[in-house]
Amino acid sequence: MQSVQQGIDLACHLPGEIDDLVEGVGVGESGELVPGPQFSISSRTQPSINVALLGLLSVAPRGTRAAALRTIVRTVSMTVAGIPLLKGFDRLEELQLKLSDGVRSEDLRTFGSLPALRILCIAPDRGTTGASLISLAGLAAPALEQLSIRALDLRDVRALGGSPRLQSVDLGGNTMLIRIDGLAAAASSLRSLVLDQCAIHRIDVVADAKQLRRVILQDCCNLDSLEPLFACEALDELDVRGCRLISLKGVPSKLTSLARLPTLDPSVTAIDLDYTELFDLQGIEFPLNIKTLVESGRCE
């Protein structure tokens, strides 16, 4: 990666050469970036080549063909050997990056402003190990609607405070992620929130999420309360398997089916579901410590 960066830095001082370097690179009918023959190599070096291509387009000065090309790209989908330089892509709407084996990235500070970005997905490449992205610092995507960053050891999502239009967020598999405060700005637009296997203690940020329909909290072992969900009247899917809750307080009264019961604290001996619309308990295996179950309108 160091040699790739050195090449990009050198290209900054040779603007006349950049167009020659990106000869053959184009943009498809749907706005997707299409690497030319020079940047399409089926080998272990392809992820580094992809980083080089995005870097060259980013540093291309105005007036060059490369700069003009950059301004019409709407979709980028690549496997990369690191978080690439991504500047001047003002019309980019969808960005999908797969990090190659062993890539360890601190943040997204190599990104410039992405004013049109609606979809962002970053994940380890299939079969890779050790890839990581610690923080979203540097992300400036005010139009972002869909975000998926799974299993990358992500720990800091405060930058999401600048993305108030988020509707779907998947941060699952980030076992060191403790806080999701950055989502507060998007509470009113959130519809789906996936946080399985995260280390979160609280989900207060969803307290005002009136449009939230789906929440996946499977194996969030540090979470002990669902109370912030109480006002989420649109919620129709809730997965809390593997959570060690001390109470089911907070389960929305409009939720009609709880297909998955969390692992309740051993001290819990009764479940009271009266005054809710939770009638469908079929298929739920209740722990042995539950001695009393008060269902909607009846007692067992």
N, C-alpha and C positions, 0 to 999 in steps of 0.2 A: 504493500500500500504506500510505503514511503516513496518508492520510485515513481508510482503513478502520480502522486501529489507533486513531485518534482517536475514531472513532465507537464502537468497542468500549469504550474507556476511559470515554467519556461514559455508556454504558449501565450501567456498574458503579455509577454514582451515581443511576441512575433505574431501580431494580429493578422498579418497577410497570409500566414501559413495555416491558420485554423480552417479556412474553407477547403484547402487541399486535404487536410487531415480528415475532415468529415465528409469527403466526397462519397456520394452514394447513400448517405443517411437521408431518410425521408419521413414523411408523416402519412399514415394510411387514411382511408376514407372516413374512418370513425375517430380520427384524431390521435391514433396510437403512434408512438415513436417506433420507427422501423430502422434498426441498425443496418448500415450498409455492409458490403462484403468484408471490409476491413475490420468491422466490429462484430462480426458473427463467426465466432470460433468455437467449435464444439470440443472443448477441452477444459481442463481444470483451471485455466486462466480466464475463462469467460467472465466470472464475477468481477475480476479486476478490470477487464476490458470495459465492462458496463459502467463501472465507476469512472473510468477515464472518459468515456463518451459523454456522460452527464456533466462531468467537470469541464470539458472543452466547450460544450454548448453554454454552460453557465458563464464562462469568462469571455465568450466571444463579444467583441465590441459592436456597438450599433453600426449599421452600414454593411456588415458582413452577411453572407448567406446563412451562416450558422446562427446568428442572432435572430434573423427573420424566421428561421425554422423553429427556434426555441419558443417564439411567441405564438405559434399555432398548435403546439403539442397540447393535447387534452388528456391523454392517457399514457402512463408509464408503468410497465410491469416487467420487473427484472430480478434476477438473483445477483446480489452484490457482495463484494468483499469488504464492506464497510458502509457507513452512512455517507452517501455521496454529497458533493457540492450540488446544490439545487437552487439556483438563483436566476431570476428573470423569467421564470415559467408562469407568467401571469394568468394564462388561460388553462393551466393544468387543473383538471377536475377529479381525476382518479389516479392514485399512486399506490402501487402494490410492490413491496420490496420483500424479498426473501434473503435472509442473511446466511451467508455460507459458513461452513464449519469453523468454529473457533472465533468468529468475529465478536469483539467486545467493544461496544460503543458507549460513550458516556452520555451523549445527548443528541439533540437535533440542531445544534447551533450552526451547522453547515447549510441549513435550509435558509433561503430567503423568505420573504413574505409570499404566501400562496393564497391570494385573495379569492380564487375561484374553486379551490379544492373542496370537494364534497365527500370523497371516500378516501380513507387512509388505512391501509393494512400493512403491518410489518410483522413478520413471523420467521422462525428458523426455517431454513430450507429442509426439505424432507431428508431424513436420515442423518442430520447434522447434530452435533452436541456442542455445548459450551457457548453458543451465540447469546449475546445479551445486549440490552439497551436500558441503561439505568434510569434515565430521566427523559422527559419530553420537553425540557427546556430548549427554547429556540423555535418551537412550533408556533407559527402565526397563521392560523387558518380560520378566519371568522365565519366562513360559510360551511364549515365541516358538519356533515350530517351523520356519517357512519365511520366508526373507528374500531379497529380490531388490532390489538397488540397482545398476543398470547405467548406465554411461556418464554419470556425474555428477561426474567429477573428485574422487571420494571419496578421502580420504587417511588418515583416522583411524577405525579400527573398534574401538578399545579398549573402548568401551561394551558390546560384545557379550560381555564377560566376565560380564555380569549376565544372560545368556540361555543357561543350561546345557542346555536341551532342544532346541537347534537341530538339525534333521535335514537341511534343504536350504538351501544358501547359494549365491547367485549374485551375485558382485561384479564380473563381467566388464566390460571396457571402461573401467575406471577406471585410466588409464594412469600415474597418479602414486601409486598405492597400492603401498607398499613392504613394509609389515609387516601380518601378520594374526594377531598374538599374541592378540588378543581372542577368537579362536575356541578357545583352549586349553580353556576351561571346558566346551565342547560336544564335545570330541573323542570322547567315548564314545558320543554319540548321532548324530554326523554320518553321513549316508548319501550325500549328493551335494554336491560342491564344485566350483563353476565360477569360474575366475579368469582366463579368457582376456584377453589384452592388458594384464595388470597388470604392474607393475614389481617384483614380489616377487623376492627373492634366495633365500629359504628357505621350506620348507614343514614345518618341524619340528613345528608344532602338530598335524599329522595322525599323528604317530608312534604314538599310542595309539588311533587311530580304527579299532577292530576291526570296526565295522559299515559302514565306508565302501565304497560300491559303484561310485561314479562320480566321476572327477576329470578336469576339463577345464582344461588348462594351455596351450592353443594360444597361440602368439606371446608367451609369457612369456620375453622375450629375455634377462633377467638371471638366470634360473634355470639352475643348472649341475648340480644333483644331484636324483635321485629317491629317494635312500637312505631318507628317512623313510617312504616307502611300503612298505618291505619287510615290515612286520608287518601290513599291511592285507590280511588273508587273504580278505576278502569282495569285494575289488575285481574288477569284471568289465568296466569301461570306463575306458580311459585314453587321453586325447588330448594328445599333446605335440608336435604339428606346430609348426614355427617356433621351437622352443626350441633353444638352442645348448648342448646338454649335452656334458660331457666324458666321460660314462660312462652306461651303462644300468644300473649297479648300483643296486639298489633296486626294480627291477621285481619285483613280488610273484611268488613261485614258483608260486602257484596260478593266475596269469593265463594263460588258454589262448589268447588271441588279442590281437595287437598290430596293429590295423588301420591305425595311423598311426605312421610312424617320424619322430622328431624330426630336426632338422638337427644332426648331430653336429659337434663341433669337427674341423677339418681334420686335426689331429694324430692322431685316432682312426683306426686302420687295421684293427682286429679287433673283432668282436662275439662274445662267448661267452655262449650261452644254455643251456649244459649244466646239468643238475640243476634245470631248470625244467620246467614243463608247457606252455611256449610252443611249440606245434607248428604253429599256423596262421600262416604268413608270406605267405600268398597276397595278391598285390596290392601288396606293399611294394616300392618302388623304392629300392635301396640306393645311397648316394652312391659316386662313383667312388673315393674314398679308402679304402673298405672292401675290403681284400684277402683277409681271412680271416673266415669265418662258421662258428662252431661251434654247431650246433643241438642240440636235445635228443636225445642218443643217436646222433648222426652228425656227420660233419665234411665240409665242402665246400671 
